[in-house]
C-alpha cells in the first residue's frame, strides 16, 4: 500500500505548521486549484464522525420494505408511529432525535446525501479513516491540500482543527492552527510565557522552534482580535464534546480571522452492541449532534450563511442488525450538509436499495455517491475552488446540484 | 564499560528511566553504570513503596469479572444495552492512568516501567472500546508487565489470547461484535497482527495470508455466560470454541497447516515470532524508542540479529542494544522529543516530587494530547517528534510546564527551557 498516511511514514504527514511552511512555493496543481478571492469569509466545516456512522438510522429509508426486515430491534419506526422517523420526502425520514435539524431542512438550508461512501472496500477503521482523510491520494490529507490552494498570504487561522493535534485529513505542509479552547491562546498574566531558547541546532530544535513561532503567531492574532474576550453565545449547546468544540469554533468564526477550513471530530459512532433505534445510546449521541449543530448556526448569527458544515465518516454500517443489537462495519452511509447557499430541503443521491441483489458484496448498502463528489461540489460552489479535482483526485466529480 | 562512562549517566537516565531524580546521577555513579543497567534488566523484584501507594486503587487488583460485577451500578439490562461509555462512566477511569504515573515517577526498576509503556503501546488497546475498558486492567497487570523482559513469543501469545485484544478487535468469537460472515471473522485483527504486532508495515503480505491467519485464529474467543448472551456471570477468560473453528487446511507464509484446531493459531504465532521481518520491526521500534527517531540502520540490524539469535529474548535484545557503542553516540543525546507522559513524569522526577496527586498529572497529560489508555490509533502513540509537534501542542506543553513549575519549584528552571522537551 503506497497511500499517503500509511505505514512507517504515516505520521510524517502531520501538520508541521511551522511559519516556514507558508513560504513554500505552490506547485502547479495548487495554483490551478486556487481559491477565488471573490469568496472571502466563506468557511467549510467538516465534522468527522469517527467509528462509522450508521447512515441507515440517520436518514431512514422507512419506505424500503427491506429496512425493517433487516433490523428487527433497531429499526426506526415509520413516520406517524411512536418514535417514528420525521418524514422528509415520503421515502426517507430523519431520525426523531435529529429533530433540531428539521427546521433547516424545511428552510432549505440542509440537505442529506444517502448511499454516500468511498470506492474503497476496506472495513478497517484505520484504513478507512486514512483513505477518507487522504481524499483519493496526493500528498497529505485533502483538507491540508485545500489549505495550500488558498491565496497567499494566509492568516494563522486559515485552517483550524479543534483538538490537541490535527487529524489525518489536515496532515501536510500547510500550517494548521490546532487548539482545544481559545482560552489556551491567552497570554499569562505577568509572564509572556516564552520558552528559554535552546543552544542546540538540530532537526528537533528546528521543529520545536517552528512550532513555537506558529503558536506565538496564533497568540498574536488572537490578542489582536481580542479573541479570547469574544464571548460565546453559549445558549443551546448541549453538554457534549461536539457541542463544546463547535462553540469554540463559532467564537473563532465570529471574530472573522479568515478561517477557510475547520475540522471538528466526534467519536464513538462504532455501534457494534446495543445501539438502539429511536431511543438508546446512538439516539442520545444523535441528539447531542443535532442540538450542537443547531446551536452552532444560531450562534453564528449573521455569519451563518458563510459557513457550510458537512459530515464525513469512514464507512456506513451493515444493513442487517447483528445479534447484539448493533451493526458492523459496512460500506455506504449518509452525509449531512447544513448552511452555506445550499439548495436544501432535499434528500440527494441515487438510492441503490437494500434488497440482497443490490447490496455491495451481497451485504452492505452500496456507495452510489462518492463522498469526494459531495466534497468537490462544496469546494467549488461554497469556497470557490476553481479546480476541486486537484484537491480530490479520482474524479471527474459532476455536481449533484446541491447548490 | 569503560571508567569514562560517567558522561553516559545522564543519557542512561533519560533513556532507560523517565529522567533523573535529584541525586540519581550520584547514586548511579557510585553503583557503576554497568551494574545499574544489569539491575534494570533483571526481571522480578517488588516495588514496595510504589505498591503501598497503589493500594489506593482497589480496582487494579481485580479480575475482569469482578471489575464488571463491581463497577457498573446499573441494572443488568442496562449493562447489556450499553457497553460503551455509558457503562464505563461508572468505573473510576482514573485508576490505570494514576497508577501509571505513580510507577513511572517512583519505581526503582525504571526500565521495567519504560518497557511496560513501550509494549502496551506496541499492543495498543483503547479503553474507549466496549469491554476493553475493563479488560485493560488485567491486560497490563497479567499479560504485559510480567513479560517485558521475557520472550517475545510469550508476550505475543499472551496478548493474542487476552480478552482485551480479542474484545478490542471485535474478535471475541461473535460475542462482542459482530456476526460476521465466516472466514472474515478476525481479518481486522489478522491484518494488524501482521502489520503492527509482528512483521511490520514494511513487509508485503498477501491478502491470502491475512485470510489464512484469520482462519488459523478462528475459534479463539472469550468465555461468556450460558445462553450465549454476554452476562456478568461469565469469567471473561480466553476460550477456544471448536465449533467456530473452520478446521480446514490452510497455507500461511508459504507453509501448509493441516487444520489442527486451537494449535493452528499457536503455530501461526510461532511462525510470526521467529520471522526475520518481525525481528527487524521490533528492533526498529526499540531503537526508535531508545535511540533516535531515525536510528542508524546498522544498529537496528545488530539488535535484530540479537533478537533472532536469542529466540526473541527481550532482556538479551535490550542488553545488546544498551551495550552497543552506537547507543551512546553523542549525536543521540537529547535527540528524542518527550511524549506528554514522559514530559510530566520527568518533571515530577526532576522536582523530587512524591506525586501527591497522580490523577491531576494524568489530566495534565491528557490536556497535552495524550489520554492514557485511550489511544484511538491502532498503532499506538507515535514515536516520532513530528507527530507531537505543532503550534497548538507546543502551546499546551508550555501551559503544562508553567503549572508544573508552580508545583515543583526545584524543577522550575528546567521547565522553562525548551531543552526540557527533549530526552
Interface residues (C-beta under 8 A of the other chain):
Chain A: X6 X7 X8 X10 X11 X12 X14 X15 X16 X17 X50 X123 X124 X125 X126 X161 X163 X164 X165 X166 X175 X176 X177 X178 X179 X180 X184 X185 X188 X191 X193 X195 X196 X197 X198 X200 X202 X203 X204 X205 X207 X208 X209 X211 X212 X214 X215 X217 X218 X219 X267 X268 X270 X271 X272 X273 X274 X276 X280 X281 X318 X322 X323 X324 X325 X326 X328 X329 X363
Chain B: X80 X81 X82 X83 X84 X85 X86 X128 X129 X130 X170 X174 X176 X177 X178 X179 X180 X181 X188 X191 X192 X201 X202 X230 X334 X335 X336 X337 X367 X368 X369 X370 X376 X377 X378 X379 X382 X384 X385 X386 X387 X388 X389 X390 X391 X392 X393 X394 X395 X396 X398 X399 X402 X416 X417 X418 X419 X421 X422
